Amino acid sequence: MSVLSETRGGVCRLTIDLPAGLHGEDFEAALAGSFEAALADPAARAIVLAGADRCFVAGPDADLVAREAAFGPAEAEAALRRRLALLGRVDASPKPVLVRIDGLASGLGLGLALAADVAVASEEAEFAAPETRAGLLPAALAPLLVRTVGPRQALRLVLTGERIRGAEARAIGLVHEVAPRVHLAQAADRALVGLIKGDPAALSAAKRLIAGLAAAPGAEALETAVRLGVVPATDWVA
């Protein structure tokens, strides 16, 4: 299996196990199914996405690249919408999501890093949006990239396709914390402590509050804060 699931201590840990971090066409469905199961698990108060063996998600394998290169417009649009739906589900998860990154996060992997609520990476981790080098656009992750690092940093990453490492990713706001590889698991576990201490309904409501404020400019943001702030957290549960 490409995604392994284990729930303990209030946390559902989804371990992504991909050869060299490269995924085939079945991976997205496997990850989406595992994520939905984690959301439905009453014992899971938070969800962790992590890679196995110093890998994360580095992009599609050669077979998937060749297959998608032959897509017509309708198939290409369907594939893009599936990826947008997966990243949107992670982004809008009512449960807090932490991503732990070691190795290369590119393509869908970068999207997952951006969609999670908290991102912890090793110093050796790398991040890239190299699609333009292959004549493609990073359409599925672009909205999250712009939201997270701003348009100027997003433009630099997309236009150059260059890889940046953990420290620079933290400096531009792409990840929250960076640790040496040998201490990465401990750093992620420390970040989890606060996530599982919070009231589940309040955490879900807080996520929706921040998302609403981020999407609303100027005075509209203040009205959004008032509108959402007066709703009891228990009424926000999806």
C-alpha positions in Angstrom: 0.0 0.0 0.0 1.2 3.5 -0.7 -0.5 5.0 2.4 -0.3 3.4 5.8 -2.6 4.5 8.6 -2.2 4.2 12.4 -4.2 5.9 15.1 -2.7 6.3 18.6 -2.7 8.9 21.2 -5.5 10.9 19.5 -3.5 11.2 16.3 -4.1 9.5 13.0 -0.7 9.1 11.2 -0.8 8.6 7.5 2.6 7.5 6.3 3.1 7.9 2.5 5.4 5.1 1.3 6.5 5.8 -2.3 9.6 4.5 -4.1 11.9 7.6 -4.3 8.8 9.7 -3.5 7.3 9.2 -7.0 3.6 8.3 -7.3 1.5 6.5 -9.9 -2.0 7.1 -11.0 -3.6 5.2 -8.0 -1.9 7.2 -5.3 -4.2 10.2 -5.2 -7.3 7.9 -4.7 -5.4 5.9 -2.0 -4.5 9.1 -0.2 -8.0 10.6 -0.5 -9.5 7.4 0.9 -7.1 7.2 3.8 -7.7 10.9 4.6 -11.5 10.4 4.6 -11.1 7.4 6.9 -9.0 9.6 9.3 -11.7 12.3 9.3 -14.3 9.7 10.2 -12.2 8.1 12.9 -13.6 9.3 16.3 -10.3 8.4 18.0 -8.4 10.8 15.8 -8.3 14.4 17.0 -5.5 15.4 14.6 -4.0 14.0 11.4 -0.3 13.8 10.4 0.9 13.3 6.9 4.5 12.1 6.6 6.8 10.2 4.2 8.7 7.0 4.8 12.4 6.5 4.4 13.5 10.1 4.0 11.0 10.6 1.2 7.8 12.6 0.9 5.9 13.2 -2.4 8.3 14.3 -5.1 5.9 14.2 -8.1 4.5 11.7 -10.6 6.5 8.7 -11.9 7.5 8.4 -15.5 4.5 6.2 -16.4 2.0 8.8 -15.0 3.8 11.7 -16.8 3.6 9.8 -20.1 0.0 9.0 -19.5 -1.1 12.5 -18.7 0.9 14.0 -21.6 -1.5 12.1 -23.9 -4.6 13.5 -22.2 -7.1 15.5 -24.1 -8.6 18.7 -22.6 -11.4 16.9 -20.9 -9.1 14.3 -19.3 -6.7 17.0 -18.3 -9.4 19.0 -16.6 -10.7 16.0 -14.8 -7.3 15.2 -13.4 -6.7 18.8 -12.3 -10.1 18.9 -10.6 -9.3 15.7 -8.7 -6.1 17.2 -7.4 -7.8 20.4 -6.4 -10.4 18.4 -4.6 -7.8 16.4 -2.7 -5.8 19.5 -1.7 -9.0 21.3 -0.8 -10.2 18.5 1.4 -6.9 18.6 3.3 -7.0 22.4 3.5 -10.6 22.5 4.8 -10.3 19.5 7.1 -12.3 20.0 10.3 -9.5 18.3 12.2 -6.0 19.9 12.4 -3.5 18.6 9.9 0.2 18.5 10.4 2.6 17.6 7.6 6.1 16.3 8.4 8.5 16.7 5.4 11.8 15.0 4.8 13.1 14.7 1.2 11.6 16.5 -1.8 8.1 18.0 -1.7 7.2 18.8 -5.3 4.0 18.7 -7.4 1.3 17.2 -5.2 3.8 17.0 -2.4 4.3 20.7 -2.3 0.5 21.1 -2.5 0.1 18.9 0.6 2.7 20.9 2.5 0.8 24.1 1.7 -2.7 22.7 2.5 -1.7 21.5 6.0 -2.3 23.7 9.0 1.1 23.1 10.4 4.2 22.2 8.4 7.4 20.8 10.0 10.4 20.0 7.8 13.9 18.7 8.2 16.9 20.9 7.3 17.6 18.6 4.4 14.0 18.8 3.0 13.6 20.4 -0.4 10.6 22.2 -2.0 10.1 23.0 -5.6 7.5 23.9 -8.2 9.3 22.8 -11.4 6.3 22.4 -13.7 7.2 25.3 -16.0 10.5 23.5 -16.9 8.3 20.8 -18.5 6.0 23.3 -20.3 3.3 22.9 -17.7 1.6 25.0 -15.0 1.3 24.2 -11.3 -2.4 25.0 -11.4 -3.5 22.6 -8.6 -1.1 24.1 -6.0 -0.9 27.7 -7.2 -3.8 29.1 -5.1 -2.3 27.6 -2.0 1.2 28.7 -2.9 0.1 32.4 -3.4 -1.9 32.3 -0.2 1.0 30.9 1.8 4.1 32.8 0.6 2.6 35.7 -1.3 2.6 36.4 -5.0 6.3 37.5 -5.3 7.8 34.5 -3.7 5.3 32.3 -5.5 6.3 33.8 -8.8 10.0 33.2 -8.1 9.4 29.5 -7.2 7.2 29.0 -10.3 9.3 30.8 -12.8 12.6 29.4 -11.8 11.5 25.9 -10.7 14.5 26.0 -8.3 14.6 23.9 -5.2 14.8 25.5 -1.8 15.8 23.8 1.4 14.2 23.8 4.9 15.7 27.0 6.3 14.7 29.1 3.3 11.3 27.5 3.2 10.8 28.6 6.8 12.1 32.1 6.0 9.4 32.7 3.3 6.7 31.2 5.4 6.3 27.9 3.5 6.9 25.8 6.7 6.6 26.7 10.4 9.5 24.8 11.9 12.7 23.3 10.7 14.8 20.7 12.6 17.8 18.5 11.9 16.7 15.2 10.3 17.5 13.2 13.5 15.2 15.4 15.5 12.4 15.8 13.0 10.0 13.3 14.6 10.4 15.0 18.0 9.8 18.4 16.5 6.6 17.2 14.9 5.4 15.6 18.1 6.0 18.8 20.0 3.9 20.7 17.5 1.1 18.1 17.9 0.8 18.7 21.6 -1.2 21.9 21.2 -3.3 20.5 18.4 -4.7 17.6 20.4 -5.2 19.7 23.6 -7.7 22.0 21.9 -11.4 21.4 22.0 -12.3 19.7 18.7 -15.3 21.9 17.9 -13.4 25.1 18.8 -10.4 24.0 16.6 -12.7 23.4 13.7 -14.4 26.7 14.2 -11.1 28.5 14.5 -10.0 27.1 11.2 -13.1 28.3 9.5 -12.8 31.7 11.2 -9.2 32.3 10.0 -10.1 31.0 6.5 -13.0 33.5 6.3 -10.9 36.4 7.5 -8.1 35.6 5.0 -10.6 35.6 2.1 -12.3 38.9 3.1 -10.5 42.2 2.4 -10.5 45.3 4.6 -13.8 46.1 6.4 -15.3 42.9 5.1 -12.8 41.0 7.2 -14.0 42.8 10.4 -17.6 42.0 9.6 -16.6 38.3 8.9 -15.0 38.2 12.4 -18.1 39.5 14.0 -20.4 37.2 12.0 -18.4 34.1 12.7 -17.3 35.0 16.2 -20.8 35.1 17.6 -21.6 31.5 16.4 -21.0 28.9 19.1 -18.1 26.6 18.2 -20.4 23.6 18.7 -22.6 24.9 15.8 -19.6 24.8 13.4 -19.0 21.1 13.4 -19.2 19.8 9.8 
